[in-house]
């Protein structure tokens, strides 16, 4: 698993982001992990749809295209739900309330920068 941060231009939105780097990590996602807190995220490449079955908490989710542009946003996705975007290729999961706090919008470009 890679560690890094998510940026919107030069502004760091999420300073603590883990990126799934294997098929197993993508499949497992956040299952069995503690709830994300403010400033944390989980980035899942090669993923256009996620579920929250077995989760004990809600998530804010951004679906990104190949250029890192937001194609769809889903706020406060409750446990036992499915969310996705046919035009996405990467999913960014965040703590609930993050979308409202950051004022992200469809079309915004995000970038993952790996920690040194």
N, C-alpha and C positions, 0 to 999 in steps of 0.2 A: 504494500500500500504506500502510495506517495503522499507527502504532506506539502502543503503550500497555502496560497491565498487566492481569493477571487477579487479581481479588479474591474472597475467600470471606468475606463480611461485611466487616469492616474490615481483615482480614488480607490482605496482599499475598502471593499464592502465587507468581506469576511476574512479575517486574518488567520483563522484556523480551519483549513479545509483538508479533508482526506479524500484522495482520489483512488477509486478501485482500479487495480492494475492487473487483475486476473479474472477469469471467468467465475471462479468461486467467489471472489469478493463482490463481483457484480450481482451474482445470484443472491448472496446473503444480504447484501445491503446493510441496513441498520437493524435487522432482526437480532434480538438478543443484546443490543447495545443500549446504553443509556440515552435518554432524550437529549437532542441537540440543544445547546444553549445559545444565547445571543453571541454572534460573531463566529459561530461554527457552521460548517456545511459538509455535505458528502456528495462528491461528484462521481457520476456513473457514466463513463463513456460507452458508446455503442448501445444506448438505451433510450427508447422513445416512449416507454410505458412502465409505470411502477404500480405496486399495490401496497396497501398498508394492513393486509391481513396478518394477524399475530402481533401487531404493534400495539403498544399501550398508550400512544400519544399521537397527536396530529402533527402534520408537516406543512410548511410552505414549499412549493415546488416551482422551479423554472425549467422549461424545456428549451434547449438550445439547438440551433442548426449547426452545420459543419463550420460556419464562420464565427460561432460563438454568439450569434444574435438570438435574442429571446423570441421564440415563436409562440409560446403560450405560458401563462402563469396560472397557478392553482393555489389559492390561499386556504390555509387551515383545513387541509385534507384529513378528515377524521379516520380513525382506525376502521379497517374492513372496507376500504374503498379502493377504486382503481382510477388512475389518472394517466393521461398520455397525450401525445401529439404526433400525428402522422408525418409531420415535416421535421421532427426533431431527431437528433442523433446523439444527444447527451442530455442527461438529467442532473439538475442540481437540487438537492434536498437541503432545506434549512429549517431552523426553529420557527414555530408558529409566531407570526407577528413581524417577521423579518421583511416581508414584502411591503407591508404598510410603513415600516420604519425607513426603508431604503428608497421608497417611491420608484421602484423599477417599473419599466413599461415594456410592452411588446415592441421589438425593434432595437432595444438597447443592446450594445455589444459588451459581453463579459469575457474576461481572460483569466485562465488559471496560470499562476506563476509558482513553479515548484520551489520549495525551500532550498536554500543553498546548503 
